[in-house]
Amino acid sequence: MKDPHDIILRPVLSEKAYSGLADKRYVFEVDTRANKIEIRQAVEACFGVKVDSVNTLRTMGKMKRQGRTQGRTPEIKKAYVTLKESSKTIEFFDGMAQ
C-alpha cells in the first residue's frame, strides 16, 4: 500500500467545503492516480475515523498564456469524503466549523 500522506495532498478550504463540515463531509486534494479505495484507507489511517463514502472529481488544468508562450496549469483531483454517523470528527477541521 502507498503511504497515506502521499495520497492525501492537502485539505480544500473553501466555502463549499465549509458548508459540508456539519454533515461530516470533508474535501481533500488527492493524488491524481489514487482510486476511491486507496483514498478511503488513507483517510482512515491518517485521521483515525470511519469513512462512509468517497466521491472523486477531476478538474483539467486551464490554458494560460504569457505573451507568445502558452501552457496549462496542473490538473487536480478532489475527494469528497463522508464519514459515518458513529465516527468522530476530524480535529483539524473542528476549529473551522461554525
N, C-alpha and C positions, 0 to 999 in steps of 0.2 A: 504494500500500500504506500502511496505517496505521503509525504509529510503534510499534515493538515494545514500548517502555516504556508505551504507553497500553493495550496488550493484556494484558501481564502486570502485575498489580497488586501482588501480594506472595506470598512463599512461605508455605505452610501448614506450621507447625511443631507437629506432634502426634505421639503415639506411633505411630499407624498410618503416618504419613508417614516417621518414622524407621525403621520396620521394612522399608520398601522401598528404602532407600538402598543396601543391599548388592547388590540386583538392578538398580541404576541406574534406579530408578523414583522420580521426583520429583513433588511435588504443588504446584501453584500456584493461587492465586485469580486468575481472569482476568475480563476484561470480559464481561458477560452477552450482548453482541451478537456476540462473536468466534466464528468457527467453527473446526473442527479444523485446517484448512489454515493459517489465519492464526496459530493458536497454535503450530503446528509451525515456521512461518517465523520467528516472534518468538523462540522459544527458541533456534533455530539462530543467529539474528542476535545475540542478547544474550550468549549464553554460548559460542559457537563450538563446538558439539557436533553430532552427527548423531542425529536423532530416529528411532526405530523405529516407535513408535505413540503415539497420543494418545487417551485416553478422557476424556469430559467428564461432569460431574454437576451438575445444577441443584438448589438447595435453595430452597424457598419460605420467605419470612420468617414468623416466628412472630407470632401475635397477642399483643400486650402491652397492659395497661391500667393506668392510674394514676387511681384514683377513677372518675369517670364517663367520662373520656376514654380512648378506646382507639385503637390504631393497629397498624401492622405493622412489624417490623424489616426491614431491607433484604434483598432476595433476592440470593444469591450463586451464582457458577458456579465450580466447581473443575475443574482439568485434571490428570489423572494422565498424566505424560509418561514413557515408557520409552525409554531410549537404546539405540543399537546396541551390540553387544558390542565392536566395534572402536573405539568412540568413547571419548574421555576423560571423566572425571567433571566435575561442576560444582564449582569451587573453593569456592564459598560454603558448600556442604554438607559439605566434607571434614572440617572440624574437629568436626562434629556426629556423624558416623558413628563407631560404636564397635565 
